Amino acid sequence: MINIFGALILALWLFLTMNRPRQIFFEASIFIMVMMGVDCIMQHAWPDVNNAWLVGWIVQWIYVFIVMWLFDIVCLSNVSAAIYSIMVGVAYYYLQLNIPALVEHLLK
């Protein structure tokens, strides 16, 4: 459930903040911190903080940072912003689904 919620929030965040100056580093960091908090609330438990947890959130932060940076370059109209936001949301959903396998591969 957190995967769908995160993808939806990221897509809406991008689309609704079109045509405004952004601080990409700050916004990506805030988004990831909010997602960490929502993840804890939805699981009703504190995270098991270890190397895999840290690398997983770093990979997600890098993805969000790159996506927000490319948004201003790629999206020149409302239609392109909507299409890009949907594609980014779907890709973030699949990233969250496959993050355990990716982290395991990175840590080996």
N, C-alpha and C positions, 0 to 999 in steps of 0.2 A: 504494500500500500504506500509506503514511503517513496518507492520508486516513481509511481504515478504522480504523487503529490509534488515531488521535486521537479519532475519534468514539466508539469503544468505551471508551477511557479516560475521556473526559468523562462519558459516560453512567454508567459504573460509579462514578466519583468522586462524582457527584451522588447516586446512589441509596444508596451505602454510607455517606455522611456525613449521612444524614437524622437529624433530631432531635438536633442538637448545635449549640452556638454556633459560628459561623464568622466568620473574618476575611476578608471577600470580596475586598478589594483584594490582600491577601497571597496568598490561594489562587489567584486568577486569575493573578497574576504568576508564581507557582511553576509553575502548569500550563503557561503559555506558555513559560517557560524550559525546562521538561522537553521540551515538544514541539519547541523549537528544537534541543535536543541530540539528540533521537531523529531528527529530520529530517537533521541532519548525519551521524549514524552510519549511517542507512539509505542516504544518497546517497554515502557514502564521500568526502565533499568538504566544504570550508568553504563557507559561503554567500557569494554575490556580494552584499556589503553595498552597497546603493544606496537611493535614495528609494523605489523600488517595493517592495523587500524590507521596509523599515522600515514603510511604510504598510500593507502586507499583514499584518504581525504586530500592528500597532496595532489594525487592524480586528478581527482575531481576538481580541485581548485585550478589546476593548470588548464583543464578543459574549459571551465567557465571563463577564465581569464582570456583565453584565445578566442572563444566564441564572442565575448563582449567586445574585444578589440576588432574582430572582423566585422561585427555588425555595422559599424559606421562606414566601413569601406564597401561592403556588399549591398547594403540596403539603401536604395535611393528613392524608393516610393513605398506607399503603404502596402501594395501587393507583394513586392519583394520582401518587405519586412515581415508580413504574415507568413509567407512561404518559408523564409529563413527561420523564423521563430518555431514553426511547426517541425521543421527538419532538426533543429537544435534540440527541441524537447524530446523527440523520438530517439535521437542519438544519445542524449543524456540518460534516458530510461534504460537503453541497452548497455550503456557504460555502467550504470549502477547494478544491473543484473550480473554483469560479467566481471565486476571489480575484484571479487575474491580470487578468481582464477588468474586474472592479470597481476594482482599483487603477489600471489604465490609464484608466478613465473618471474617477476622482477626480483623477488627476494632470494631466489635460488642461485 
